[in-house]
Amino acid sequence: MQQHELVELANTRMPFGKYKGTLLIYLREDYLVWMKQNGWPSGKLGNQLQLIYEIKLNGLEAIIRPLIEKNNT
């Protein structure tokens, strides 16, 4: 994964649902588990959510949080 992809991941917001507007890294882990069990969205968003799930599962949020742009908090 390229650095610009990690920066994009850190600054992507959930586009729909209960957590619309929330940065993906701040989604609740139980919500990500629910999505994993019920099916990820298709396309780029689904891939990003799967990656966020793996990052949270392995306790690696600290590598993403510094990449959040100041105007995106």
Wavefront OBJ file of the C-alpha trace (Angstrom):
o trace
v 0.000 0.000 0.000
v 1.292 3.446 -0.940
v 1.469 6.344 1.519
v -1.093 8.372 -0.432
v -3.515 5.431 -0.127
v -3.043 5.391 3.657
v -3.640 9.152 3.798
v -6.807 8.689 1.746
v -7.920 5.837 4.032
v -7.321 8.004 7.115
v -9.469 10.799 5.677
v -12.350 8.833 4.161
v -15.767 9.288 5.748
v -18.601 6.782 5.865
v -20.947 7.869 3.053
v -24.197 6.354 4.358
v -26.083 4.835 7.258
v -26.002 5.392 10.980
v -22.368 6.521 10.894
v -22.626 8.748 7.816
v -19.892 11.386 7.957
v -17.721 9.504 10.463
v -14.097 8.921 9.516
v -13.687 5.205 8.820
v -10.957 4.896 11.450
v -13.444 6.103 14.085
v -16.143 3.540 13.237
v -17.036 1.307 16.157
v -15.423 -2.098 16.050
v -18.751 -3.853 16.664
v -20.141 -2.122 13.570
v -17.225 -3.397 11.496
v -17.749 -6.912 12.885
v -21.424 -6.663 11.911
v -20.444 -5.600 8.387
v -17.987 -8.483 8.141
v -20.728 -10.939 9.111
v -23.355 -9.412 6.824
v -21.225 -8.535 3.814
v -18.980 -5.647 2.959
v -20.166 -3.026 0.476
v -18.804 -3.580 -2.984
v -15.956 -1.656 -4.528
v -13.416 0.683 -3.008
v -15.454 1.418 0.135
v -15.768 -2.270 0.934
v -12.021 -2.713 0.525
v -11.344 0.275 2.764
v -13.721 -1.006 5.451
v -12.070 -4.422 5.386
v -8.684 -2.781 5.830
v -9.955 -0.624 8.706
v -11.372 -3.777 10.306
v -7.971 -5.494 10.083
v -6.188 -2.408 11.401
v -8.512 -2.227 14.415
v -8.412 -5.985 14.970
v -4.625 -5.835 15.226
v -4.512 -2.646 17.315
v -2.798 -0.590 14.633
v -4.964 2.546 14.696
v -1.909 4.529 15.809
v -0.416 4.230 12.309
v -3.511 5.812 10.723
v -4.455 8.570 13.175
v -1.389 10.782 12.485
v -2.416 10.826 8.806
v -5.769 12.500 9.483
v -5.656 15.966 8.002
v -6.219 18.720 10.548
v -9.218 20.122 8.666
v -10.839 16.659 8.605
v -11.288 16.007 12.340
l 1 2 3 4 5 6 7 8 9 10 11 12 13 14 15 16 17 18 19 20 21 22 23 24 25 26 27 28 29 30 31 32 33 34 35 36 37 38 39 40 41 42 43 44 45 46 47 48 49 50 51 52 53 54 55 56 57 58 59 60 61 62 63 64 65 66 67 68 69 70 71 72 73
